[in-house]
C-alpha cells in the first residue's frame, strides 16, 4: 500500500529534539515534511526555535500529546491524509514528558489512519551527559528508551568514551531492539531517522542473532527490560491468540511494545504480530521462503517475568 511514513520524535527535556528537527527541516533531502509539534503549556514557544523552512508546521498546545490532545492528533493527521499529495513524510515531535505509547497506539486504533499511514520509527534522543539522573529518578526517560526503534545518544562530546560504553549497555538492557547511534549536536544521516521502516525484529536478528537469548546483555537492576523468546515448532493459532489476549488484558499497561514472528500450524506464511500496551495487531508476513520456520517474540516493558512468559508461550506450541 502507498502509505505515508510517520516518525515520532521523543526524548527527555533538553536532549536535542529541536536541534534534530532543525537539521531535518533544513537538510538537502528533497522531501516534503509535515511537522506536528506538541509543547506542554498554553503557549507554544518551540515554533520560534524552529528555523523557517518550507515545511508546514502544525502545533498542538495546552496538553501533552499522550493524554488530552490525542483527539487533536487524529484530527490533524486526518486533515494531512486528505492532502497527502503534499507530503512525503510526517514528523510528530512530542513533549519531553510524553509517554510515546499512546501516540504509537493512535496508528492502531483509527482505521482511516491505518490505511494511509504507518509508523516508520519512534526516535528517542538521549542526553548522554545527564540521562543517568533521569533514568534513575523517574519513569519517563526509561519509557522513552523502551519505546524507541532508534536511540540517538546525543551530546557524546561531553562524555568520556568509557562512560558512553556503560551508558549504551544500560540502554541495551532496557531495549534490546533499538538501533543506537552516538551523536554530537544531533548530527546524523537523515536516512537513519526517516527510512527505518518500522519496529523490525528481522533486522535486529540480522544485526545480533543472539540478542533474544537471556544473559546476552548487561543487566542493570531496572524495572524496564526486554525479554526475547525464540522457539522452533508450530504454534496452535487459537492457543496463541488466547494467550496473547489474556496477556495484554492482565499486563498490557506494563508491556510497552511487543513484536513477534510466528509459525502457525496449517499456515504456509509467517504471521507477524505487534502490540503497544493493550492494542495488538496481526498481519500476514508472506511466505517463509528460505527462512526456517521458527517463532521469535520480543517484549519490552516493566517488571516482565521472563520465566512466566517463556512458560506461557511454550503452552501455545502444537
Beta strands, then each sheet from edge to edge (+ up, - down):
strand 1: 4-11
strand 2: 33-38
strand 3: 56-60
strand 4: 89-93
strand 5: 117-127
strand 6: 150-154
strand 7: 179-182
strand 8: 224-232
strand 9: 255-263
strand 10: 269-276
strand 11: 279-287
strand 12: 294-302
sheet 1: 3+ 2+ 4+ 1+ 5+ 6+ 7+
sheet 2: 8+ 12- 9+ 10- 11+
end
